[in-house]
Amino acid sequence: MANVRKEKIAVLTTTYPGCEKFVDDFFSSINNQTVTEFDVVVVNDGFDGIYQIIKRWPSLRIINVPCRLSP
């Protein structure tokens, strides 16, 4: 897990194979929020690009939670 810090506010999202065309817009929107004291919890259901996302958005505290439960 990268940049683990426990804030009072968290944004929860899920990534999965096939969500690639939405990921950049999502994280760009999250990065542009006026309130910045929050964690981004990503339930990662097999999305291989999560570490590139974490590197691309270093100002975000992204917590990767691996999970491969999709059928």
Backbone as ProteinMPNN parsed JSONL, in Angstrom:
{"seq_chain_A": "MANVRKEKIAVLTTTYPGCEKFVDDFFSSINNQTVTEFDVVVVNDGFDGIYQIIKRWPSLRIINVPCRLSP", "coords_chain_A": {"N_chain_A": [[0.841, -1.174, 0.0], [0.451, 2.24, -0.73], [1.467, 5.411, 0.486], [-0.027, 5.448, 2.976], [-2.265, 6.867, 5.126], [-4.296, 7.881, 7.687], [-7.067, 9.561, 7.249], [-9.958, 11.57, 8.087], [-11.807, 11.594, 6.122], [-12.69, 9.672, 3.307], [-12.45, 8.537, -0.036], [-13.967, 6.11, -1.885], [-13.369, 3.733, -4.358], [-13.614, 1.439, -7.129], [-11.477, -0.481, -9.148], [-10.967, -2.275, -12.198], [-10.223, -4.697, -14.763], [-10.692, -3.227, -17.882], [-11.62, -0.77, -17.155], [-9.972, 1.231, -17.914], [-10.341, 3.486, -19.638], [-11.661, 5.317, -18.089], [-10.212, 5.869, -15.814], [-8.121, 7.895, -15.735], [-9.604, 10.309, -15.977], [-11.159, 10.122, -13.66], [-9.218, 10.164, -11.531], [-8.031, 12.61, -12.09], [-10.14, 14.364, -11.599], [-10.53, 13.854, -8.843], [-8.056, 14.75, -7.907], [-8.291, 17.479, -8.328], [-9.929, 18.513, -6.379], [-11.138, 20.879, -3.942], [-11.04, 20.43, -1.221], [-8.542, 18.708, 0.341], [-7.758, 16.885, 2.195], [-8.024, 13.881, 2.387], [-8.239, 10.334, 1.959], [-7.777, 8.091, -0.765], [-9.306, 5.221, -1.382], [-8.788, 2.359, -3.097], [-10.368, -0.335, -4.313], [-9.034, -2.884, -5.821], [-9.764, -4.794, -8.372], [-8.189, -6.629, -10.044], [-7.078, -4.791, -11.841], [-4.356, -3.896, -13.699], [-2.921, -1.519, -13.92], [-2.642, 0.009, -11.601], [-0.361, 0.766, -10.097], [0.973, 2.507, -11.792], [-0.855, 4.553, -11.796], [-0.712, 5.388, -9.12], [1.896, 6.386, -9.116], [1.599, 8.443, -10.984], [-0.093, 10.284, -9.759], [1.089, 11.619, -7.333], [0.389, 13.416, -5.333], [-1.931, 12.537, -4.232], [-3.246, 10.506, -1.639], [-3.265, 7.361, -2.072], [-4.697, 4.314, -1.405], [-4.199, 1.088, -2.064], [-6.198, -1.701, -2.353], [-5.959, -4.899, -2.907], [-8.047, -7.162, -4.675], [-9.554, -9.899, -6.034], [-12.213, -10.798, -7.063], [-14.05, -10.869, -9.106], [-16.128, -12.659, -11.381]], "CA_chain_A": [[0.0, 0.0, 0.0], [1.256, 3.452, -0.862], [1.034, 6.646, 1.136], [-1.108, 5.153, 3.905], [-2.478, 7.877, 6.14], [-5.705, 7.761, 8.05], [-7.811, 10.814, 7.294], [-11.349, 11.408, 8.499], [-12.605, 11.487, 4.903], [-12.132, 8.746, 2.316], [-13.169, 8.305, -1.284], [-13.85, 4.689, -2.203], [-13.644, 3.398, -5.747], [-13.201, 0.102, -7.558], [-10.895, -0.592, -10.484], [-11.067, -3.626, -12.746], [-9.831, -4.703, -16.174], [-11.721, -2.629, -18.728], [-11.968, 0.58, -16.683], [-8.852, 2.099, -18.272], [-10.715, 4.75, -20.278], [-12.251, 6.205, -17.09], [-9.315, 6.039, -14.662], [-7.45, 9.193, -15.731], [-10.59, 11.352, -15.667], [-11.54, 9.984, -12.249], [-8.158, 10.649, -10.654], [-7.873, 14.035, -12.349], [-11.214, 15.018, -10.853], [-10.208, 13.729, -7.414], [-6.896, 15.594, -7.651], [-8.679, 18.886, -8.423], [-10.857, 18.885, -5.309], [-10.654, 21.95, -3.073], [-10.699, 19.76, 0.033], [-7.465, 17.78, -0.034], [-7.417, 16.008, 3.321], [-8.773, 12.638, 2.278], [-7.569, 9.183, 1.374], [-8.479, 7.436, -1.87], [-9.228, 3.774, -1.187], [-9.074, 1.702, -4.372], [-10.542, -1.789, -4.296], [-8.457, -3.219, -7.112], [-10.223, -6.114, -8.801], [-7.443, -7.13, -11.187], [-6.589, -3.721, -12.711], [-2.895, -3.964, -13.669], [-2.294, -0.207, -14.01], [-2.793, 0.795, -10.374], [0.908, 1.348, -9.643], [1.225, 3.66, -12.655], [-1.754, 5.605, -11.302], [-0.137, 5.878, -7.867], [3.058, 7.197, -9.485], [1.159, 9.622, -11.742], [-0.787, 11.215, -8.867], [1.778, 11.532, -6.036], [-0.222, 14.285, -4.332], [-3.066, 11.82, -3.641], [-2.932, 9.38, -0.757], [-4.012, 6.249, -2.656], [-4.541, 3.049, -0.696], [-4.563, -0.009, -2.96], [-6.696, -2.902, -1.666], [-6.119, -5.931, -3.925], [-9.215, -8.033, -4.523], [-9.853, -10.519, -7.335], [-13.431, -11.575, -6.847], [-14.931, -10.88, -10.27], [-16.211, -13.965, -12.032]], "C_chain_A": [[0.885, 1.235, 0.0], [0.627, 4.609, -0.099], [-0.114, 6.438, 2.117], [-1.132, 6.21, 4.995], [-3.96, 7.868, 6.453], [-6.323, 9.145, 8.234], [-9.232, 10.523, 7.769], [-12.269, 11.225, 7.303], [-11.904, 10.519, 3.96], [-13.049, 8.699, 1.101], [-12.915, 6.846, -1.632], [-14.21, 4.472, -3.66], [-13.175, 1.975, -6.019], [-12.591, 0.208, -8.946], [-10.925, -2.059, -10.9], [-10.587, -3.579, -14.191], [-10.986, -4.176, -17.027], [-12.1, -1.22, -18.299], [-10.936, 1.617, -17.113], [-9.287, 3.45, -18.839], [-11.322, 5.749, -19.298], [-11.274, 6.613, -15.978], [-8.673, 7.421, -14.63], [-8.414, 10.327, -15.396], [-10.991, 11.31, -14.197], [-10.472, 10.581, -11.342], [-7.85, 12.127, -10.879], [-8.924, 14.831, -11.576], [-10.942, 14.995, -9.354], [-9.052, 14.664, -7.055], [-7.253, 17.08, -7.619], [-9.676, 19.333, -7.358], [-10.259, 20.0, -4.453], [-10.314, 21.421, -1.688], [-9.678, 18.689, -0.315], [-7.104, 16.8, 1.069], [-8.312, 14.776, 3.315], [-7.869, 11.564, 1.707], [-8.417, 8.668, 0.217], [-8.247, 5.937, -1.701], [-9.684, 3.122, -2.49], [-9.173, 0.204, -4.137], [-10.171, -2.242, -5.706], [-8.791, -4.661, -7.487], [-9.536, -6.524, -10.105], [-6.969, -6.085, -12.171], [-5.073, -3.641, -12.591], [-2.21, -2.603, -13.623], [-2.316, 0.613, -12.735], [-1.489, 1.439, -9.93], [1.336, 2.522, -10.523], [0.358, 4.842, -12.214], [-1.174, 6.216, -10.031], [1.066, 6.771, -8.158], [2.642, 8.496, -10.169], [0.538, 10.683, -10.848], [-0.161, 11.174, -7.474], [1.161, 12.415, -4.948], [-1.421, 13.621, -3.65], [-2.56, 10.7, -2.739], [-3.82, 8.21, -1.206], [-3.67, 4.978, -1.899], [-5.081, 1.956, -1.605], [-4.974, -1.228, -2.124], [-6.918, -3.962, -2.742], [-7.303, -6.847, -3.631], [-9.509, -8.599, -5.901], [-11.068, -11.442, -7.168], [-14.371, -11.607, -8.046], [-14.966, -12.272, -10.889], [-15.476, -13.976, -13.355]], "O_chain_A": [[1.932, 1.269, 0.647], [-0.595, 4.754, -0.054], [-1.087, 7.191, 2.084], [-0.143, 6.419, 5.697], [-4.786, 7.849, 5.54], [-6.116, 9.804, 9.254], [-9.649, 9.367, 7.841], [-13.395, 10.751, 7.456], [-10.68, 10.541, 3.828], [-14.27, 8.809, 1.217], [-11.766, 6.403, -1.666], [-15.23, 4.967, -4.139], [-12.432, 1.389, -5.232], [-13.12, 0.901, -9.815], [-10.911, -2.96, -10.061], [-10.551, -2.501, -14.784], [-12.121, -4.634, -16.899], [-12.834, -0.539, -19.015], [-11.027, 2.776, -16.707], [-8.657, 4.465, -18.544], [-11.483, 6.92, -19.643], [-11.503, 7.604, -15.284], [-8.681, 8.065, -13.581], [-8.075, 11.214, -14.612], [-11.145, 12.355, -13.563], [-10.777, 11.407, -10.482], [-7.447, 12.821, -9.945], [-8.612, 15.856, -10.97], [-11.109, 16.009, -8.675], [-9.077, 15.3, -6.001], [-6.579, 17.858, -6.944], [-10.21, 20.438, -7.445], [-9.046, 20.067, -4.257], [-9.389, 21.921, -1.048], [-9.93, 17.85, -1.179], [-6.22, 15.964, 0.882], [-9.23, 14.646, 4.125], [-6.864, 11.853, 1.057], [-9.641, 8.802, 0.23], [-7.128, 5.45, -1.86], [-10.82, 3.308, -2.928], [-8.184, -0.448, -3.804], [-10.911, -2.005, -6.661], [-8.185, -5.611, -6.99], [-10.187, -6.738, -11.127], [-6.495, -6.441, -13.25], [-4.55, -3.354, -11.514], [-1.021, -2.535, -13.313], [-2.034, 1.81, -12.778], [-1.508, 2.563, -9.43], [1.998, 3.441, -10.039], [0.795, 5.992, -12.257], [-1.151, 7.438, -9.887], [1.236, 7.805, -7.514], [3.265, 9.536, -9.956], [0.633, 11.871, -11.153], [-0.812, 10.738, -6.525], [1.391, 12.179, -3.762], [-1.877, 14.089, -2.606], [-1.569, 10.037, -3.045], [-4.969, 8.087, -0.78], [-2.502, 4.612, -1.769], [-6.279, 1.905, -1.882], [-4.203, -1.719, -1.299], [-7.944, -3.943, -3.422], [-7.528, -7.251, -2.491], [-9.694, -7.836, -6.848], [-10.958, -12.667, -7.137], [-15.387, -12.301, -8.011], [-13.956, -12.975, -10.917], [-15.447, -15.001, -14.037]]}, "name": "protein", "num_of_chains": 1, "seq": "MANVRKEKIAVLTTTYPGCEKFVDDFFSSINNQTVTEFDVVVVNDGFDGIYQIIKRWPSLRIINVPCRLSP"}
